[in-house]
Amino acid sequence: MKTIWFKKIGWIYVPITVIGILISLCVVFFCVTVFIAVDRHSHSVSDTLYGIFPFFVSAFTILFWIASNTSERKKDK
């Protein structure tokens, strides 16, 4: 039995269970925390963008991987 936490709508995955929502909120909380920490010590907008980029990409890649593996797959027609 496969647990479905996310539903694919177009190119994005939308959480449909409490676990999916918690995982998504954790990723958003992590990204906000990283943004605040990096922005505190940067001198320009480009410093902030260069500082947050690896963290945001990593976090959302992991979220996308979890969502794609815990979502319902469409059957080939």
Stockholm file with secondary structure:
# STOCKHOLM 1.0

chainA/1-77         MKTIWFKKIGWIYVPITVIGILISLCVVFFCVTVFIAVDRHSHSVSDTLYGIFPFFVSAFTILFWIASNTSERKKDK
#=GR chainA/1-77 SS CCCCCEEEETTEEEECSHHHHHHHHHHHHHHHHHHHHHHHHCSSHHHHHHHHHHHHHHHHHHHHHHHHHTBCCCCCC
#=GC SS_cons        CCCCCEEEETTEEEECSHHHHHHHHHHHHHHHHHHHHHHHHCSSHHHHHHHHHHHHHHHHHHHHHHHHHTBCCCCCC
//
